[in-house]
Amino acid sequence: MELRREVKQIQKLTLRKNLIQLMRLYHAPLLELREILNQEWEENPFLEVTETKDEIDIDEDSINFEEKGNIIIYESFLKEEKGLKDYLEEQLVLFDFSQDEEEIARFIIGNTDEHGFLPLSPKEIEKILKRDIESIESVLETLKRELHPPGVIARDIKEGIIIQLIRAGLIKDLKEAEKNIDRLLKGEKVPESFLEKIKKISIYPGDIIDRSKNLYITPELYLKIIDGEIKVFYNEKILPKVKFNKNLYDDMLMKLKFLSREERKFIKTKAKDAKNLVFLVEERKEKILRIAQYLIDKQKDFFLKDGYLNILTLKDVSSDLNLSISTVSRIIHEKYIDTPKGVFPLSFFLGKDKVKRGVFGTKVKMLIKKLIDEEDKNKPLSDGEIAKRLEKFGIFIKRRTVNKYREEMGIPSKIVRKRRKSNESSH
């Protein structure tokens, strides 16, 4: 009975260890994953880690690449010469901003410095834009909380570090963290545990995207449109091949009787760890591909038709793919896909939970315009009726929001449209 209980406990610990390692691999961006694999290879003799040299099947007309050491630099991505500000502006489609809020956001992004910091205070922005301070502070808070890379739009290095630590879930005591950052910036000693956290973030968050500093994003995935169908592929060339060294293992098995108990235990443990890592790396790839294909399928209109994004949240992905929200969040973290429209983080194709019952403003406007274009000209739709019809598309907005979007597009009211039709009929 005691032995059985001990075996069960060992099994639980093994499963927990594997789960923790899998979550770590899910969350790891490409460069971090390479570091993990190299470290495991150095510590485990039963692991084979070899660089892949074979060419992969990529349409050279759409994607050209060259190797620089272990990093593949996609020329199609670099030729666009997009900088940090372009990258930040592209993300604004994810926010349910009003026109005024979007203008504030664009102004803020346009005034960030080369490191992604914002040298202007809310009061200074208020004086320049002549907008109310509450709206400015609200937009600032949203951008700091949601924009990628984390830490951009911060006032300075200190706030940038705090934002990154908060978003990574690495802060428990904010005041203590602020004290440690102040000490660090003064060159004073800080706890080793805090230094370990700092190693996981960027002092200058904008430098991650700034191509002028030769810091490149390397997509793990690429997209091809084949006969009108969108297919997502994993770029096998960017990661080393990880295999279990069976020859060495078989050789060691032949010598087991000559080894000590500790040596036999070492071989058994390392062999098991190596097999698990090989499996987990494949599991990571399979999950990334599965989620990426799902996201692209849901957003296919973005690539094939009008270029607008559909509503999609982490909850949707979690429910449809039967994965936990935390797993989905880890998997899409800093994973990039190369597409005919450019390189995007997978998170680009997700809306936020707060817009679950809303939609991106541009698409709403296009649907409103379509409904009005197709309405019975003798009985034009009121703003309230348009709001009702939008619900069939999963869009829940108030009548006054319809009124705002309609006026922004320069479309007259129901009364004016009906009067125009009557005048046309009388002539």
C-alpha positions as CSV (number, residue, x, y, z in Angstrom):
1,M,0.0,0.0,0.0
2,E,2.8,2.4,1.0
3,L,4.7,1.6,-2.2
4,R,1.6,2.2,-4.4
5,R,1.1,5.6,-2.7
6,E,4.7,6.5,-3.4
7,V,4.4,5.5,-7.1
8,K,1.3,7.6,-7.5
9,Q,3.0,10.5,-5.9
10,I,6.0,10.2,-8.2
11,Q,3.6,10.0,-11.2
12,K,1.8,13.2,-10.0
13,L,5.2,15.0,-9.6
14,T,6.3,13.9,-13.1
15,L,3.0,15.0,-14.7
16,R,3.3,18.4,-12.9
17,K,6.9,18.8,-14.0
18,N,5.9,18.0,-17.6
19,L,3.0,20.4,-17.5
20,I,5.2,23.3,-16.1
21,Q,7.7,22.6,-18.8
22,L,5.0,22.5,-21.5
23,M,3.6,25.9,-20.3
24,R,7.1,27.3,-20.4
25,L,7.6,26.1,-24.0
26,Y,4.1,27.4,-25.0
27,H,4.9,30.9,-23.7
28,A,8.5,31.1,-25.0
29,P,9.0,33.3,-28.1
30,L,11.4,32.0,-30.7
31,L,14.7,33.2,-29.4
32,E,13.9,32.2,-25.9
33,L,12.9,28.7,-27.1
34,R,16.3,28.3,-28.8
35,E,18.0,29.2,-25.6
36,I,15.9,26.6,-23.7
37,L,16.8,23.9,-26.2
38,N,20.5,24.8,-26.2
39,Q,20.5,24.7,-22.4
40,E,18.8,21.4,-22.3
41,W,21.2,20.0,-24.9
42,E,24.2,21.1,-22.8
43,E,22.8,19.3,-19.7
44,N,21.3,16.2,-21.3
45,P,23.6,13.7,-23.2
46,F,20.5,11.9,-24.6
47,L,19.4,15.0,-26.6
48,E,20.5,15.6,-30.2
49,V,20.0,19.2,-31.3
50,T,21.0,19.9,-34.9
51,E,20.5,22.9,-37.1
52,T,18.2,22.3,-40.1
53,K,19.8,23.0,-43.4
54,D,17.1,21.7,-45.9
55,E,15.2,24.2,-47.9
56,I,11.6,24.7,-47.0
57,D,8.7,25.0,-49.4
58,I,8.1,28.8,-49.5
59,D,6.9,30.7,-52.5
60,E,10.0,32.7,-53.3
61,D,8.0,35.4,-55.1
62,S,6.1,36.2,-51.9
63,I,8.7,35.5,-49.3
64,N,12.5,35.7,-49.7
65,F,14.8,35.0,-46.9
66,E,18.5,34.8,-46.1
67,E,20.3,33.4,-43.1
68,K,22.3,35.6,-40.7
69,G,23.8,33.1,-38.2
70,N,20.8,31.4,-36.6
71,I,18.3,34.1,-37.4
72,I,16.3,34.2,-40.6
73,I,15.6,37.7,-41.8
74,Y,12.5,37.9,-44.0
75,E,13.2,40.4,-46.8
76,S,9.5,40.9,-47.6
77,F,9.1,42.1,-44.0
78,L,12.1,44.4,-44.1
79,K,11.5,45.9,-47.5
80,E,8.4,47.7,-46.1
81,E,10.8,49.7,-43.9
82,K,8.1,49.9,-41.2
83,G,9.3,51.4,-37.9
84,L,8.0,51.2,-34.4
85,K,5.3,53.8,-34.9
86,D,3.9,52.0,-38.0
87,Y,3.8,48.8,-36.0
88,L,1.9,50.4,-33.2
89,E,-0.5,52.1,-35.5
90,E,-1.4,48.8,-37.2
91,Q,-2.6,47.6,-33.8
92,L,-5.2,50.3,-33.4
93,V,-7.7,48.2,-35.4
94,L,-7.9,46.0,-32.3
95,F,-9.4,48.8,-30.1
96,D,-13.0,49.9,-29.9
97,F,-12.0,53.6,-30.0
98,S,-14.3,56.4,-31.1
99,Q,-13.0,58.6,-33.9
100,D,-11.8,61.2,-31.3
101,E,-10.1,58.5,-29.2
102,E,-8.4,57.1,-32.3
103,E,-7.1,60.6,-33.2
104,I,-5.7,60.9,-29.6
105,A,-4.1,57.4,-29.9
106,R,-2.5,58.3,-33.3
107,F,-1.1,61.5,-31.8
108,I,0.3,59.7,-28.8
109,I,1.9,57.0,-31.0
110,G,3.3,59.7,-33.4
111,N,5.0,61.4,-30.5
112,T,6.8,58.4,-29.1
113,D,10.6,58.5,-29.2
114,E,12.9,55.9,-30.8
115,H,12.7,53.7,-27.7
116,G,8.9,53.7,-27.5
117,F,8.6,56.2,-24.6
118,L,6.2,59.1,-24.6
119,P,7.9,62.3,-23.5
120,L,4.6,64.3,-23.3
121,S,2.3,64.4,-20.2
122,P,-1.5,64.2,-20.4
123,K,-1.6,67.9,-19.6
124,E,0.7,68.7,-22.5
125,I,-1.3,66.6,-24.9
126,E,-4.5,68.4,-23.7
127,K,-3.0,71.8,-24.5
128,I,-1.9,70.7,-28.0
129,L,-5.0,68.7,-29.0
130,K,-7.6,70.7,-27.1
131,R,-9.3,67.5,-25.9
132,D,-10.6,66.7,-22.5
133,I,-8.1,65.3,-20.1
134,E,-10.3,62.3,-19.1
135,S,-10.3,61.0,-22.7
136,I,-6.6,61.4,-23.0
137,E,-5.9,59.6,-19.8
138,S,-8.3,56.8,-20.8
139,V,-6.6,56.3,-24.2
140,L,-3.2,56.4,-22.5
141,E,-4.2,53.7,-20.0
142,T,-5.6,51.5,-22.7
143,L,-2.5,51.8,-24.9
144,K,-0.2,51.1,-22.0
145,R,-2.3,48.0,-21.0
146,E,-2.8,46.5,-24.5
147,L,-0.1,47.6,-27.0
148,H,2.7,45.3,-28.1
149,P,5.5,45.3,-27.2
150,P,4.7,45.8,-23.5
151,G,6.2,48.9,-22.1
152,V,5.7,51.2,-25.0
153,I,4.0,54.6,-24.3
154,A,5.5,54.6,-20.9
155,R,6.9,58.0,-19.6
156,D,10.4,56.7,-19.0
157,I,12.5,53.6,-18.3
158,K,11.0,53.1,-14.8
159,E,7.4,53.1,-15.9
160,G,8.3,50.9,-18.9
161,I,9.8,48.3,-16.6
162,I,6.8,48.4,-14.3
163,I,4.3,48.0,-17.1
164,Q,6.2,45.0,-18.5
165,L,6.4,43.4,-15.0
166,I,2.7,43.9,-14.4
167,R,1.7,42.6,-17.8
168,A,3.9,39.5,-17.3
169,G,2.4,38.9,-13.8
170,L,5.8,39.3,-12.1
171,I,4.8,42.0,-9.6
172,K,3.2,41.2,-6.2
173,D,4.3,44.3,-4.3
174,L,4.2,47.4,-6.5
175,K,5.9,49.7,-4.0
176,E,8.7,47.2,-3.4
177,A,9.2,46.8,-7.2
178,E,9.4,50.6,-7.6
179,K,12.1,50.8,-4.9
180,N,14.1,48.1,-6.5
181,I,13.9,49.8,-9.9
182,D,15.1,53.1,-8.4
183,R,18.0,51.2,-6.8
184,L,18.8,49.5,-10.0
185,L,18.8,52.7,-12.0
186,K,21.2,54.2,-9.4
187,G,23.5,51.3,-9.8
188,E,22.8,50.0,-6.3
189,K,22.4,46.4,-5.3
190,V,19.0,44.7,-5.6
191,P,17.8,41.2,-4.7
192,E,18.8,38.4,-7.0
193,S,15.2,37.4,-7.4
194,F,14.3,40.8,-8.8
195,L,17.3,40.7,-11.2
196,E,15.9,37.4,-12.6
197,K,12.6,39.2,-13.3
198,I,14.4,42.1,-15.0
199,K,16.3,39.7,-17.3
200,K,12.9,38.7,-18.8
201,I,12.0,42.2,-20.0
202,S,13.4,45.0,-22.2
203,I,14.8,48.2,-20.8
204,Y,13.9,49.9,-24.1
205,P,10.7,48.2,-25.2
206,G,10.6,50.0,-28.6
207,D,13.9,48.5,-29.6
208,I,12.3,45.1,-30.1
209,I,10.6,46.4,-33.2
210,D,13.1,49.1,-34.3
211,R,14.8,47.7,-37.4
212,S,17.3,50.5,-37.4
213,K,19.0,48.6,-34.5
214,N,19.0,45.3,-36.5
215,L,16.5,43.7,-34.1
216,Y,14.4,41.4,-36.2
217,I,11.1,39.6,-35.6
218,T,11.4,36.1,-37.0
219,P,8.0,34.5,-37.8
220,E,7.5,30.9,-36.8
221,L,4.7,30.6,-39.2
222,Y,3.9,31.6,-42.8
223,L,0.7,31.8,-44.8
224,K,0.1,30.7,-48.4
225,I,-3.1,31.2,-50.4
226,I,-3.6,28.1,-52.6
227,D,-6.5,28.0,-55.0
228,G,-8.4,30.5,-52.8
229,E,-7.7,28.5,-49.6
230,I,-5.6,29.9,-46.9
231,K,-3.0,27.4,-45.4
232,V,-0.7,28.0,-42.5
233,F,2.7,26.3,-42.3
234,Y,5.3,26.0,-39.6
235,N,8.7,27.3,-40.7
236,E,10.8,24.2,-39.8
237,K,14.0,26.0,-40.8
238,I,14.1,28.4,-37.9
239,L,14.5,25.9,-35.1
240,P,17.1,23.2,-34.6
241,K,15.9,19.6,-34.9
242,V,15.5,18.0,-31.4
243,K,15.8,14.2,-31.3
244,F,16.4,11.5,-28.7
245,N,19.9,10.0,-29.0
246,K,18.8,6.3,-29.2
247,N,22.3,5.1,-30.2
248,L,23.8,6.5,-27.0
249,Y,21.0,5.2,-24.9
250,D,21.3,1.6,-26.4
251,D,25.0,1.7,-25.8
252,M,24.5,2.8,-22.1
253,L,21.9,0.0,-21.6
254,M,24.6,-2.5,-22.6
255,K,26.8,-1.2,-19.8
256,L,24.2,-0.9,-17.0
257,K,25.5,-3.8,-15.0
258,F,28.9,-2.1,-14.7
259,L,27.4,1.2,-13.4
260,S,26.6,2.3,-9.9
261,R,23.1,2.9,-8.7
262,E,23.5,6.7,-9.0
263,E,24.8,6.4,-12.5
264,R,21.8,4.1,-13.5
265,K,19.4,6.6,-12.0
266,F,21.1,9.4,-13.8
267,I,20.7,7.6,-17.2
268,K,17.1,6.7,-16.5
269,T,16.2,10.3,-15.5
270,K,18.0,12.0,-18.4
271,A,16.7,9.6,-21.0
272,K,13.1,10.2,-19.7
273,D,13.7,14.0,-19.7
274,A,15.0,13.9,-23.3
275,K,12.1,11.9,-24.6
276,N,9.6,14.2,-22.8
277,L,11.3,17.3,-24.3
278,V,11.2,15.9,-27.8
279,F,7.4,15.2,-27.3
280,L,6.7,18.6,-25.8
281,V,8.5,20.5,-28.6
282,E,6.3,18.7,-31.1
283,E,3.2,19.4,-29.0
284,R,4.1,23.1,-28.9
285,K,4.4,23.2,-32.7
286,E,1.1,21.3,-33.2
287,K,-0.8,23.7,-30.9
288,I,0.7,26.8,-32.5
289,L,-0.3,25.6,-35.9
290,R,-3.8,24.6,-34.8
291,I,-4.5,27.9,-33.2
292,A,-2.9,29.9,-36.0
293,Q,-5.0,28.0,-38.6
294,Y,-8.1,28.6,-36.6
295,L,-7.4,32.4,-36.3
296,I,-6.6,32.7,-40.0
297,D,-9.8,30.7,-41.0
298,K,-11.9,33.1,-38.8
299,Q,-10.2,36.1,-40.3
300,K,-10.0,34.9,-43.9
301,D,-11.9,38.0,-45.2
302,F,-9.0,40.1,-44.0
303,F,-6.8,38.3,-46.6
304,L,-9.3,37.4,-49.3
305,K,-12.0,40.1,-49.4
306,D,-12.5,43.6,-47.8
307,G,-9.6,43.5,-45.4
308,Y,-11.6,43.9,-42.2
309,L,-11.2,41.8,-39.0
310,N,-14.1,39.9,-37.5
311,I,-14.9,39.8,-33.7
312,L,-12.8,37.1,-32.1
313,T,-11.8,36.8,-28.5
314,L,-9.7,34.5,-26.4
315,K,-12.9,33.0,-25.0
316,D,-14.0,32.1,-28.6
317,V,-10.7,30.4,-29.3
318,S,-10.7,28.6,-26.0
319,S,-14.3,27.3,-26.4
320,D,-14.0,26.3,-30.1
321,L,-10.7,24.5,-29.7
322,N,-11.4,23.1,-26.2
323,L,-8.3,24.7,-24.7
324,S,-8.0,26.8,-21.6
325,I,-7.8,30.6,-22.0
326,S,-4.5,30.6,-20.2
327,T,-3.1,28.0,-22.7
328,V,-4.3,30.0,-25.7
329,S,-2.9,33.2,-24.2
330,R,0.5,31.5,-23.7
331,I,0.6,30.0,-27.2
332,I,-0.1,33.2,-29.1
333,H,2.3,35.2,-26.9
334,E,4.9,36.8,-29.2
335,K,4.3,34.3,-32.0
336,Y,4.4,35.8,-35.5
337,I,3.1,34.9,-38.9
338,D,4.4,36.1,-42.3
339,T,1.5,36.8,-44.7
340,P,1.0,38.6,-48.0
341,K,-0.1,41.6,-46.0
342,G,3.0,41.7,-43.8
343,V,4.2,40.1,-40.6
344,F,1.7,40.1,-37.7
345,P,1.7,38.8,-34.1
346,L,-1.1,36.2,-33.7
347,S,-2.6,38.5,-31.2
348,F,-3.4,40.9,-34.0
349,F,-6.2,38.7,-35.1
350,L,-8.0,38.8,-31.7
351,G,-10.3,41.5,-30.4
352,K,-10.4,42.1,-26.7
353,D,-13.1,40.7,-24.3
354,K,-14.5,44.1,-23.7
355,V,-15.6,44.4,-27.4
356,K,-17.3,41.0,-27.3
357,R,-20.6,42.7,-28.0
358,G,-19.1,45.4,-30.2
359,V,-17.1,45.4,-33.3
360,F,-14.3,47.3,-34.9
361,G,-15.6,50.7,-35.9
362,T,-14.5,50.5,-39.6
363,K,-16.4,47.3,-40.2
364,V,-19.6,48.7,-38.5
365,K,-19.5,51.7,-40.8
366,M,-19.2,49.5,-43.9
367,L,-22.2,47.4,-42.7
368,I,-24.3,50.5,-42.0
369,K,-23.5,51.8,-45.5
370,K,-24.4,48.4,-47.0
371,L,-27.7,48.3,-45.2
372,I,-28.6,51.9,-46.3
373,D,-27.5,51.2,-49.9
374,E,-29.8,48.2,-50.1
375,E,-32.8,49.6,-48.2
376,D,-36.2,50.3,-49.7
377,K,-35.7,53.9,-50.9
378,N,-39.4,54.6,-50.3
379,K,-39.1,53.4,-46.7
380,P,-35.6,54.2,-45.6
381,L,-34.3,52.7,-42.4
382,S,-34.1,54.7,-39.1
383,D,-31.0,54.5,-37.0
384,G,-32.9,52.3,-34.5
385,E,-33.9,49.9,-37.3
386,I,-30.3,49.7,-38.5
387,A,-29.2,48.9,-35.0
388,K,-31.7,46.1,-34.9
389,R,-30.5,44.7,-38.2
390,L,-26.9,44.9,-37.1
391,E,-27.7,42.4,-34.3
392,K,-28.1,39.7,-36.9
393,F,-24.4,40.1,-37.6
394,G,-23.6,39.8,-33.9
395,I,-23.1,43.6,-33.6
396,F,-24.9,45.2,-30.6
397,I,-24.6,49.0,-30.6
398,K,-27.0,51.7,-29.6
399,R,-29.0,53.9,-31.9
400,R,-26.9,56.9,-31.1
401,T,-23.8,55.0,-32.1
402,V,-25.4,54.2,-35.5
403,N,-26.2,57.9,-35.7
404,K,-22.6,58.9,-35.0
405,Y,-21.1,56.4,-37.5
406,R,-23.6,57.5,-40.2
407,E,-22.8,61.1,-39.8
408,E,-19.1,60.4,-39.9
409,M,-19.6,58.8,-43.3
410,G,-21.6,61.8,-44.5
411,I,-24.8,59.8,-44.9
412,P,-28.0,61.8,-44.3
413,S,-30.8,60.9,-41.9
414,K,-33.8,58.8,-42.7
415,I,-36.0,61.9,-43.1
416,V,-33.5,63.6,-45.5
417,R,-33.1,60.4,-47.5
418,K,-36.9,59.9,-47.8
419,R,-37.3,63.6,-48.8
420,R,-34.7,63.2,-51.6
421,K,-36.5,60.1,-52.9
422,S,-39.8,62.0,-53.0
423,N,-38.2,64.9,-54.8
424,E,-36.7,62.6,-57.4
425,S,-40.1,60.9,-57.9
426,S,-41.9,64.2,-58.5
427,H,-39.5,65.3,-61.2
